[in-house]
């Protein structure tokens, strides 16, 4: 642990209990963020388990396949209890859990919890301070009725309808999904944020509330180019490859032996880049004199820049430009695991992988808190691994002293 961070073992959300009724990626990723910072996240799974348990990637030496890499990452630091919510006895257990909970997060299709008698209205009557968060493709009627409320959604649907795919890819005829599951993880971030803001308000008011997160809304909220361009100009932005509208140079550029990313769109950065390239006269060229002029004449900008970068290797460009103007190599997974930055920032912590007898890396905690840092302390749970433990806590009156 870095020297400037505490070693007390305390985390910011210690003492908070979250009931996690989510499956797949968006919901579990949301609650994993809370678990990383100390919340006792009780993952309630049906007898067959979270559907994500059956998805890879799996290690070649995994002889049990209790779960793969995505489940491990999105469910670390949690405890698992198996409840069949279609039965009255198990619904009663859930209600007891809710009585002692601070928040509940679910991502069922619209109406499922209502039909089970577990709606927000029912649960808040039992526990008025409960924060109830739902993540659905098109949201919940409590936050605004969508004409698509009954439509199922996946990451790719959210990326498409939230506008991200319309600006991603090489051109307008080739819309491209972002390679990571942003249609799930972006809503998860908003859900975690919304849950925590509602919990903060409940601290003073004693009243919980409903937090409604739609996957497509969340993607739109982060597709700033889509909204800002159309709102101000009436133009529909199209994909521009790796460029960002209005900024140049801001792209990938060719080196002698590969590709690097380079951004020097503002005057101070452009001036510094021109000096390093040995072309200070370009600063006075009217085609490149302002941020907007460089964007309007971006073809000429990139011609000048690549005339320089193509004569150097990636390593040479890093030596010449690194730390002076924004530049970065394009890391693949092997590069990331070898880069000292991610090691020193504890971004690849290791946890046990059941069935292998060894540890595997998972993505680390991105928000670094100086006094009460989050941490990845425990692997994801086996299905129902903590059922007996959690039931015993209920019988003792909700004591969570054994919680991770």
TINUMAR-134445 format. One record per residue: x, y, z of N, C-alpha, C in turn. Coordinates in steps of 0.05 Angstrom, whole numbers, plus 32768, in hexadecimal, padded with zeros to 4 digits. Atoms other than C-alpha are relative to their C-alpha. Layout:
// residues N
XYZXYZXYZ ...
// end
This chain:
// residues 404
80117FE88000800080008000801280198000 7FF07FE88000801C80457FEF8002800D801B 7FFB7FF67FE5803B8068802B7FEC80158009 80127FEA7FF8800B80A380297FE47FF78006 801B800A7FFB7FCE8077803180007FF1801B 8002800B7FE67FB4805D807380037FE28000 7FFF801D7FFD7FC18017808C7FED7FF78017 801280067FEA7F89801980BF7FEC7FEA7FFA 8013801580087F5E7FE980977FE3800A7FFE 801B7FF580027F218016809C7FFA80097FE3 80097FF7801A7EF98024805D7FE880138003 80137FEA7FFD7EC9805D804F7FE37FF68005 801C80097FFF7E898033804A7FFD7FE98015 800380147FEB7E97800580867FE68005800F 801A7FFE7FF17E547FF780A97FE880037FEE 80167FFD80127E2A8001806B7FF87FE47FF5 8009801A800A7E007FC580557FEF80057FE6 800D7FFE801A7DEA7FBE800C7FF67FE47FF9 800C8018800A7DBA7F887FF4800280017FE1 7FFA8000801C7DD07F757FAE7FF07FEB7FF2 80118012800E7D9A7F567F83800680017FE2 7FF97FFC801C7DBF7F617F42800E7FE87FF3 7FF28015800F7DDA7F337F0C800D800D7FE7 7FF27FF880177E047F397ECD801680148008 7FE97FEE7FFB7E347F767ECC7FF9801B800D 80057FE57FF77E147FBA7ED87FFB8001801E 800680007FE47DF67FAB7F1C80177FF78012 7FE980097FF07E2F7F817F38801880138000 7FE97FED80007E637FB47F217FFA80188013 80097FEB7FEE7E3B7FEA7F4580067FF9801D 7FFD80087FE47E3A7FC47F87801C7FF98007 7FE480067FFB7E827FAE7F80800F801A8008 7FF37FE67FFA7E977FF87F827FFA8007801E 80077FFB7FE47E727FFE7FC5800F7FED8013 7FF280157FF07E907FBD7FDF801E80078003 7FE47FF97FFF7ED67FD57FCD800680148016 7FFC7FEB7FEC7ECD800F7FFD7FF37FF9801B 800780097FE57EB47FE580377FE47FF88005 801B80087FFB7E6A7FDA802E7FFD7FE28001 8007801D7FFF7E507F9580427FEB7FFB7FEB 8013800580177E317F8180007FF87FE28001 800B801B7FFE7E047F4480087FF37FFA7FE5 80098007801B7DFB7F267FC37FEB7FEA8002 801680137FFF7DB87F037FBF7FFD7FF37FE5 8000800E80197DB97ECE7F897FEA7FEA7FFF 8013801680037D847E9E7F6E800F7FE58002 7FF2801A7FFD7D937E537F7680127FFA7FE8 7FEE800580177DB17E517F30801880138000 7FEA7FED7FFF7DDE7E8C7F417FFD80167FEC 7FFE7FEA80137DED7ECD7F1D80087FF57FE5 7FFA8009801B7DED7EC17ED2801D80047FF8 7FE57FFA80087E327EE07ECE80147FEB8009 7FEE80167FF87E507EA47EF380077FEE7FE9 7FFC801380167E497E7C7EB38010800D7FE9 7FF17FF380157E717EAE7E8A801E80018007 7FE37FFF7FFC7EBC7EAD7E81800A801D8002 7FEC801480077EF47EBA7E7880077FEE8018 7FF780137FEB7F0A7E7C7E9F801E7FFA7FFC 7FE4800980027F517E687EAF80017FE47FF6 7FFE801B800B7F687E2A7E8B80017FEA8015 7FFD80137FEB7F777E087ECD7FE980018014 80177FFE7FEE7F337E197EED7FF07FE67FFD 800E801980027F167DD57EFD7FE48000800C 801B7FFE7FF57ED67DEE7F1E7FEE80137FF1 800F7FEB800E7EC17E2B7EF67FE8800A8010 80147FF47FEF7E9B7E487F307FF8801B7FF6 80057FE7800E7EA17E8A7F0B801980087FF1 7FEA7FF780117ECB7EAD7ED7800A801C8008 7FF27FE77FFA7EF37EED7ED47FED80188004 80117FE97FFD7EBA7F1E7ECB7FF07FFF801A 800E80037FE67E927F037F06801380068017 7FEC7FFB7FEB7ED17F037F318004801E8004 7FFA7FE37FFF7EDF7F4C7F207FE8800F800C 80187FF07FF97E977F657F2A7FF37FF8801A 800D80097FE77E887F3F7F6A80147FFB8017 7FEC80027FEA7EC87F437F947FF5800F8018 80077FF37FE67EC07F577FDD7FE37FFD8008 801C80047FF97E787F3E7FDF7FFC7FE5800E 800880197FF47E547F0780057FE77FF67FF0 8016800B80107E227ED87FE27FED7FEF8012 801580107FF37DE07EBC7FFD7FED7FF77FEA 8013800B80137DB27E907FD47FE38002800B 801C7FFE7FF97D687EA27FD77FEF7FFD7FE7 8014800380167D2F7E8C7FAA7FE980138006 80147FEB7FFA7D047ECB7FAA7FE47FF97FF6 801A800980087CCB7EA47F8B7FF27FF28017 800C800D7FE97CC07E837FCE7FFC80138017 80067FEE7FEB7CA07EA48009801580008016 7FEC80027FEA7CD47E8B803B801980107FF9 7FE87FF180087D0E7EA880147FFB801E7FFD 80077FE480017CEA7EE980078000800C801C 80007FF77FE47CE17EEE8052801D8005800A 7FE37FFB7FF87D2D7EE7805B800A801A7FF4 7FF87FE7800D7D387F1E80297FF58018800F 800C7FEA7FF17D087F4B804F800F8005801A 7FF07FFC7FE87D307F3F808E801B800E7FFA 7FE77FF280087D6F7F5380697FFB801D7FFA 80077FE580077D4D7F91804F7FFC8011801A 80057FF17FE77D397FA58096801A800C800C 7FE77FF67FF57D827FAE80A98013800C7FEB 7FEF7FF780167D9B7FC880667FFF801F7FFD 80007FE380077DAF800E80507FF780047FE3 80087FFD801C7DA4800280067FFC7FE57FF3 8005801880107D8B7FCF7FD4800480087FE3 7FFB7FFB801D7DA27FCB7F8B7FF67FE87FF1 800B801680117D7D7FA27F56800080087FE3 80027FFB801C7D7D7F9C7F0B7FEE7FEC7FF1 80148011800D7D417F707EFC7FF280107FEA 80117FF280137D147F807EC27FEA800F800E 80157FF07FF37CDF7FB47ED17FE97FEF8008 8018800D7FF67CA77F997EFC80067FE6800F 7FFB80197FF47CCA7F5A7F157FFF8002801F 80007FFD7FE37CD67F737F5C7FE48007800A 801C7FFA7FF97C8F7F8F7F5E7FF07FE68002 8010801980007C727F4B7F4C80087FEE8017 7FF780117FEA7C9C7F2A7F837FF7800C801B 80077FF37FE77C7F7F5A7FB68017800E800E 7FE77FF47FF57CC37F7B7FBE8005801B7FF3 7FFD7FE6800C7CB67FBE7F9E800D80148013 7FF57FEA7FEF7CD77FFE7FB77FEC80098015 80147FF67FEE7C9680137FD67FFC7FED8018 800380147FEB7C8F7FD27FFD801880008012 7FE880017FF07CD77FD18014800580198010 7FFC7FE77FF27CD9801A80277FEC80038018 80127FFF7FEA7C9C80108053800C7FF18018 7FF3800F7FEB7CC47FDC807A8019800F800B 7FE77FF27FF97D058005807A8000801B7FF3 80037FE5800D7CF7804F806D801A800C7FF7 7FE77FF380077D4180608069800E7FF17FE9 7FF3801080157D4F802C8032800380107FE6 7FFB7FF6801B7D6E80467FF27FFE7FE87FED 8007801680137D54801B7FB8800980097FE5 7FF47FF9801B7D7C801E7F777FF97FEA7FEC 8004801380167D677FFE7F36801080087FE7 7FF37FFB801A7D8E7FF87EF57FF27FF07FEB 800E800D80167D667FE87EB78008800C7FE6 7FF87FF5801A7D717FF17E6D7FF6801B7FFB 800D7FE680067D40802A7E677FF3800D8019 80097FF47FE77D34803B7EB07FE67FF5800A 801880087FF27CF880347EDD7FEB80177FFE 80157FEC80027CB580587ED9800180148016 7FFE7FED7FE97CC480777F1D801280187FF9 7FEE7FEA80077CFA80A17EFC7FF8800D7FE6 80097FF5801A7CD580AE7EBA7FF97FE97FEE 800A801680107CAB80817E8E800D80007FE4 7FF48002801A7CD180697E517FEF7FEF7FED 800F801180127CAF804E7E12800D7FE57FFC 7FF1801980037CE480187E1480037FF1801A 7FFD800B7FE57CDA80057E5D80017FE18000 8001801D7FFF7CCB7FBC7E4C80167FF37FEF 7FEC800B80117D057FB47E1C80187FF68011 7FE780087FF37D3F7F897E348018800F7FF4 7FE97FF1800A7D847FA87E2C801A7FF28009 7FE580087FFA7DCD7F947E2A801280187FFC 7FEC7FEC80047E0C7FBD7E297FFF800D7FE4 7FFF7FF6801B7E0B7FC37DDD7FE780117FF9 80187FF180057DC37FDC7DDD8003801C800D 7FFC7FE77FF37DD480127E10801480127FF1 7FED7FF1800F7E1180277DE87FF4800B7FE6 800C7FF880197DE8802A7DA97FEB80168004 80167FED7FFC7DAA804F7DC3800880188011 7FF67FEA7FF17DD2807B7DF2801280137FF0 7FF17FEE80127DF880997DB7801D7FFA7FFD 7FE3800580017E3D807D7DC480097FF37FE6 7FF8800D80197E3F80507D877FFF80127FE8 80027FEE80177E2B80897D5A801880117FFC 7FE77FF080037E6D80AC7D6880197FEF8004 7FEA80127FFC7E99806F7D7080057FEF7FE7 7FF9801080187EBD804E7D35800E80117FEC 7FF17FF280157EE180627CF57FEF80147FF0 80117FEE80107EA580837CD27FE37FFA8006 801C80027FFA7E5A808C7CD37FF37FE67FF6 800C8019800A7E4E804B7CAD80097FE88010 7FF580177FF17E7480207CDF7FFE8006801E 80027FFC7FE37E58802B7D25800D7FEA8010 7FF080147FF27E8380087D587FF98002801E 800380027FE37E757FF17D9F801B8004800E 7FE87FFF7FF17EAA80067DD180087FE5800B 7FF7801B7FFB7ED47FC97DE17FFA7FF6801C 800880087FE57EC37FC97E2B7FE280048004 801D7FFF7FFC7E7E7FC27E487FF6801A800D 80087FE67FF67E71800C7E517FE280048004 801D7FFE7FFC7E2680037E497FF77FF4801A 8005800B7FE57E2A7FDD7E8B800E800F8016 7FF07FF57FEA7E627FFD7EB27FFA801E8004 80087FE47FFC7E4D80467EA57FE780018011 80187FFF7FEE7E0780397EC280077FF7801D 7FF880087FE57E2980157EFC800C80178010 7FF47FE97FF37E5280537F0C7FEA80148009 80167FED7FF87E13807F7F0B7FEF7FF48016 8010800D7FEB7DEE804C7F36800E8002801B 7FF17FFE7FE77E26804B7F6A7FFF801D800A 80017FE47FF97E2880977F697FE48008800B 801B7FFA7FF87DDC809D7F6E7FF97FF3801B 8005800E7FE77DD9806A7FA6800E800F8017 7FF27FF27FEA7E0E808F7FCF7FF5801C8005 800C7FE67FFB7DEE80D37FC57FE67FFD800F 801980047FF27DAB80B77FDC80067FF7801D 7FF980087FE57DCD80968018800980188011 7FF77FE87FF27DED80D8802A7FE88010800A 80187FF17FF97DA980FA80297FF17FF28016 800E800F7FEC7D8B80C28052800C8002801C 7FF37FFC7FE67DBE80CE80897FF480168010 800C7FE97FF17D9E8110809A7FE280008001 801D800080017D56810480867FF37FE8800C 800B801A7FF77D4E80BC809C7FEE7FF37FEB 8011800A80167D2980B1805A80107FF77FE8 7FF4800A80197D41808580217FF0800A7FE8 800E7FF880197D2B808E7FD980077FEC7FEA 7FFC801180187D28806C7F958015800D7FEE 7FEB7FF780127D6580737F687FFC7FF07FE6 8007800D801A7D5380647F1F801680067FEC 7FEA7FFC80137D8C80597EEE7FF97FF07FE7 8004800D801A7D8180497EA4801B7FFE7FF2 7FE78005800D7DBA802B7E7D800480147FE9 7FFD7FEE80177DAC80557E3F8004801D8009 7FFC7FE57FF67DA680957E67801D80058009 7FE57FFE7FF67DE980887E87801480037FEA 7FEE7FFE80167E0C807D7E457FFD801C7FF3 80047FE5800C7DEC80BD7E29800E80158011 7FF57FEC7FEE7E0380E47E66801F80037FFC 7FE47FFF80057E4B80D27E54800880037FE3 7FFA7FFC801C7E4480DC7E097FFD801E7FFA 80027FE380017E5181267E0E8001800B7FE4 7FFD7FF7801C7E63812E7DC47FE480007FF3 801B8003800C7E1D81167DB07FEE80188007 80137FEB7FF67DF681477DDB800A801C7FF9 7FF57FE580037E2481837DD88001800A7FE3 7FFE7FF8801C7E2F81837D8D7FE480067FF4 801A7FFD800C7DE6817A7D7A7FF18018800D 800E7FEA7FF27DCC81AB7DAF8009801B7FF7 7FF57FE680067DFA81E37D9A800180067FE1 7FFC7FFB801D7E0081D97D4E7FEA7FF37FEF 8013800F80107DC781AB7D38800C7FEB7FEF 7FF2801480107DFB817E7D1980007FE5800F 7FFF801B7FF47DFA81337D25801D7FF67FFE 7FE4800880027E41811F7D3880037FE37FF6 7FFA801A800B7E5F80E37D14801A7FF6800C 7FE780097FF67E9880B67D288018800E7FF3 7FE77FF4800B7EDD80D57D1F80187FF08008 7FE980107FF97F09809A7D2F80098006801C 7FF57FFA7FE67F3680AA7D698002801E8006 7FFF7FE47FFC7F2F80F57D617FE880098012 80157FF37FF07F0581237D8D7FF9801A7FF3 80087FE9800F7EDC81587D698009801A800E 7FF77FE77FF67EFB819D7D72801C8001800A 7FE580017FF47F3F81857D8980147FF37FEC 7FEC800B80117F7E817A7D5F801B800D8007 8000801D80037FAE815A7D657FF57FF28019 800C800F7FEA7F8781287D8F7FF87FE67FF2 8005801880117F8D80E27D6F80167FEC8005 7FE9801280027FB880A67D648012800A7FE9 7FEE7FF880157FF680B57D3B80147FE97FFC 7FED80168007802680867D17801C80068009 7FE380007FFA806B80787D31800E7FEE7FEC 7FF18011801280A280537D0C7FF97FE38004 8005801C7FFA808F80127D2E7FE57FFB800D 801980057FF48048801B7D467FEF801A8001 80137FEA7FFD8014804D7D5F8000800A801D 80037FF47FE5800F807D7D9A7FE880137FFF 80157FEC7FFE7FD880AB7DB3800E801B8007 7FF47FE67FFC7FE880F57DB27FEA80158002 80137FEA7FFE7FC181327DCA800F801A8006 7FF47FE67FFB7FDB81797DC37FEE80167FF3 80137FEF800E7F9C81A17DB08000801D8008 80017FE57FF67FA881DF7DD9801A800F7FFA 7FE97FF180097FD982177DCA801A7FF9800E 7FE880057FF1800A82097E02800B7FE47FF8 7FF7801B8008800D81BF7DF0800A7FFF7FE3 7FF87FFF801C801181CD7DA5801C800D7FFE 7FE67FF28001804A81FE7DB080177FEE800A 7FEB80127FF6807181CB7DD980057FEA7FED 7FFC80158014806581947DA6800F800A7FE8 7FF27FF58017807C81C07D6D801E80048006 7FE47FFC7FF980BC81D07D93800F7FE68001 7FF3801B7FFF80CB81867DA080047FF57FE4 7FFD800A801C80BE81777D56801480107FF0 7FED7FEF800F80EF81AE7D437FF280117FEB 800F7FF1801380B881D47D1F7FF28018800E 800D7FE97FF180AC82147D497FF080127FEE 800F7FEE8012809482397D0B7FE37FF87FFC 801C80088003805482107D0B7FEE800F8013 80107FF17FEC803D82377D487FF580197FF4 80097FE7800D803882767D1D7FF07FFC7FE7 801080058018801782547CE27FE380058006 801D7FF97FFA7FD082717CDE7FEE7FE87FFF 8010801880007FB5822C7CCF7FFF7FF2801B 7FFE800E7FE67FCB82157D14800180138018 7FFC7FEB7FEC7FC882567D3C7FEE7FFE8018 801280037FEA7F8C82447D677FF67FE38002 800B801B7FFD7F6A82067D837FEC7FFA7FE9 8015800480147F30820F7D52800D7FFE7FE4 7FF28001801A7F5F821C7D17800D7FE57FFC 7FF3801A80027F8581DC7D257FEB7FEA7FFA 8015801480067F4381B57D257FF780037FE3 80097FFC801B7F2D81D57CE480147FF77FEB 7FEA800880127F7081C47CC5800E7FE7800A 7FF580177FF37F7981827CE780107FEE7FEE 7FF1801180137F90815C7CA9801D800A7FFE 7FE57FF580017FCB818C7CA4800F7FFC801A 7FF480057FE57FD781867CEF800C7FE48002 7FF6801B7FFD7FDD813B7CEC80167FFA7FEC 7FEA800480138008813D7CAE801A800A800C 7FE87FF57FF4803A81697CD380097FEF8017 7FF880107FE9803881407D12800B7FE57FF8 7FF6801A8007803F80FD7CF0801980007FEF 7FE67FFD800D807881167CC680177FFD8014 7FEC80037FEA809C81187D097FFD7FE5800D 800280187FF1807F80DC7D2D80077FE77FF0 7FF980188010808980AB7CF3801E7FFC7FFE 7FE38003800180D480B77CF8800B7FF5801A 7FF780097FE680D7809E7D407FF07FE78008 800E80177FF480C6805D7D647FEE80098016 80127FFA7FE98091805A7D9A801180078018 7FEF7FFB7FE880C880567DCF800D801B7FFE 7FF37FE6800380EB80937DB27FEC80168004 80147FEC7FFC80AA80BA7DB17FF98003801D 80057FFE7FE3809E80A97DFA80168010800D 7FEA7FF17FF580E380C37E0A7FFF801D7FF9 80007FE4800A80DA81027DE17FE98010800B 80187FF17FFA809381147DF37FF47FFA801B 800C80087FE7808080EE7E32800680148017 7FFD7FEC7FEA8074811E7E6C8001801C7FF6 7FFE7FE5800B8077815A7E3E7FE680087FF2 801B7FFD800B803881547E137FF17FE68004 800F80197FFB800081227E1D80057FEB7FEA 7FFA80168013801780E17DFC7FFF7FE68010 800080197FF3800C80997E0C80017FE97FED 800080188011801B80557DEF7FE57FF28003 8019800E7FFF7FDF80287DE080057FE5800D 7FFB80187FF07FE27FF37E167FED7FEA7FFA 8012801780007FC77FAD7E0C80027FF4801C 8001800B7FE57FBA7F7F7E47801C7FFA800B 7FE580077FF780027F667E4A801080188009 7FF37FE77FF9801C7FAD7E4B7FF7800A801B 800B7FF67FE67FED7FC07E84800B7FF08017 7FF780117FEB80037F857EAE801E80058005 7FE47FFB7FFD804C7F997EA28007801D8008 7FFA7FE47FFB80457FE47EAD80018006801E 7FFD7FFB7FE3805F7FFC7EF17FEB8013800B 80157FEE7FF7802980327EF47FEA7FF0800E 8017800F7FF67FF17FFE7EFF80087FF08019 7FF7800E7FE8801B7FD87F31800280138018 7FFC7FED7FEA802C80157F5B7FE5800C8009 801B7FF57FFA7FE3802C7F587FED7FEA800A 801080177FF67FCA7FE77F707FE77FFC7FEF 8016800380127F9E7FE17F337FFC7FE47FF5 8002801C80087FA97F967F2A80027FEE8018 7FFE80117FE87F9C7F777F6F7FF97FE37FF8 8003801C80067F9B7F2C7F727FEE7FF38015 8012800E7FEE7F657EFF7F9080017FE27FF8 8001801D80057F5C7EB47F967FEB7FFA7FEA 8013800A80137F3B7E927F5A7FF97FE48006 8007801B7FF97F157E557F7180047FED7FE8 7FFC801480147F267E167F4B801B80007FF3 7FE57FFE800D7F6C7E2C7F3880177FFD8015 7FEA80017FEC7F937E2D7F7A801380177FFD 7FEF7FE980037FB07E707F677FF0801A8000 800E7FE680007FA07EBA7F658000800C7FE4 80037FF2801A7F897EE57F2A7FFD801D8006 80047FE37FFD7F897F307F1F7FE480087FF9 801A7FF380077F4A7F5A7F1E8006801E7FFF 7FFC7FE380007F437FA57F0F7FFF800B801C 7FFE7FF57FE67F557FCE7F4C7FEC80178005 80127FEA7FF77F3380077F71800B801A7FF4 7FF67FE8800E7F3980467F46800080198011 80017FE87FEF7F25807A7F7A80117FFC8019 7FED80047FEA7F5F80807FAB7FFA80148016 80067FF07FE97F4A809A7FEF80177FFF8013 7FE77FFE7FF07F8380B2801C7FFD7FF4801C 800380087FE47F6680A180607FF17FE68003 800F80197FFE7F34806980547FFF7FF37FE4 7FFF800A801B7F4A804880137FEF7FE77FFC 800E801980077F2080147FF080157FEA7FFB 7FEE801680057F3E7FD07FE47FF17FE77FF5 800B801A80087F327F8D7FC2800C7FEC8013 7FF680117FEA7F377F5E7FFE7FF87FE37FFC 800A801B80027F0F7F217FEA7FF77FFA7FE4 800A800A801A7F007EF87FAC7FE180018000 801D800280037EB97EF47F917FF77FE6800F 800980177FF17E8E7EC37FB97FF87FE97FEE 800D8017800C7E7B7E7D7FA67FE280038003 801E7FFE7FFE7E307E747F9B7FF77FF8801B 800B80067FE57E0F7E787FDF80147FFC8015 7FEA80067FEE7E527E7780027FFA800A801D 80047FF37FE67E397EA4803B7FE37FFD800A 801C80027FF87DF17E8D80417FFD7FFA801D 800380077FE37DF97E6C8085800980178012 7FF57FE97FF17E237EA7809E7FEC80168002 80127FE980017DF17EDB80897FE67FFA800F 801880087FF17DB57EB480A480068001801E 7FF97FFF7FE37DD97EAD80E78001801C800A 7FFF7FE47FF97DE57EF880E87FE3800B8005 801C7FF87FFD7D9A7F0380DE7FF57FF6801A 800A800C7FE77D8B7ED58118800C800E8018 7FF37FF17FEA7DBC7EFD81437FF7801D8001 80097FE580007D997F3D8131800E80127FED 7FF47FEF80157DBF7F5480F3801D80068005 7FE47FFA7FFC7E067F53810F80107FF97FE8 7FF0800480187E357F5A80D4801E80008006 7FE47FFF7FF87E767F5380FA80127FEF7FEF 7FEF801280117E8D7F1B80CC800180097FE3 80007FF6801C7E817F44808D801B80087FF8 7FE57FF980097EBE7F4F80618003801E8001 
// end
